[in-house]
Amino acid sequence: MMMKLSTILCLFILVSCNSKKTGEATAPIDTLITGIDTTPPENHPLQPDISGELNQVNQLLHEKSGGTLAVLSDTSAGWKKDVFDYFIAPKRKENPDYPYLTKGDFNGDGQADLAALVKTKDKAEYQLAILLGQPMSQDRISFWKEDIEVCAISTYPKGELAGMDQAPFKLKGDAINVEYFERATFVIYWDGKAFKRTYTGD
């Protein structure tokens, strides 16, 4: 009888000691152990809500192109994170539509115009859509296709413009600054008859 009691006591002590080993973490009963990192991805804090103007531009482009054109977005642009954080995020704080939509009087007629960076559906084809006048109309959209890829557009204010390949001259209105990450920058401006381009940096 004593032998049985001492055996049971020894087993009890061994089991108790084993469950209290230091350094071993035990998972709570309600924790599922999968071995996979299931941390939810964080949304970029600067990701903007789509503005009313951007929605309106998309609607006009959809009507004009039969649904093949849309303003670029962070998703369709496919920025690398380090490039986005350095090249886009700082200016996004000032303009939630940056770098895909910018405003100005681009043909010098005193009316507000818009320029949008546009992509063709299911293709890596990009262009600028310049929407002239107010209210916006699909009948007053000009397109600039030359040397347009995923880039950042902003407004170059009316004043003097000095290009790398031409002498400084007075702009007739605001212009559209087209910037690439670590590539040449150029400005699209109205010369009184048509939109032209001059390189301003490399």
Secondary structure, DSSP 8 states (H G I E B T S, - for coil): -HHHHHHHHHHHHHHHHHHT-TT-----TT----SS--------TT-----HHHHHHHHHHHHHHTS-EEE--HHHHT--HHHIIIIIHHHHTT-TTTTTEEEE-TTSSSS-EEEEEEEETTS--EEEEEE-SSS--GGGEEEE-TT-SS-EEEEE-SSEE--TTS--EE-SS-EEEEE-TTS-EEEEEE-SSSEEEEEEE-
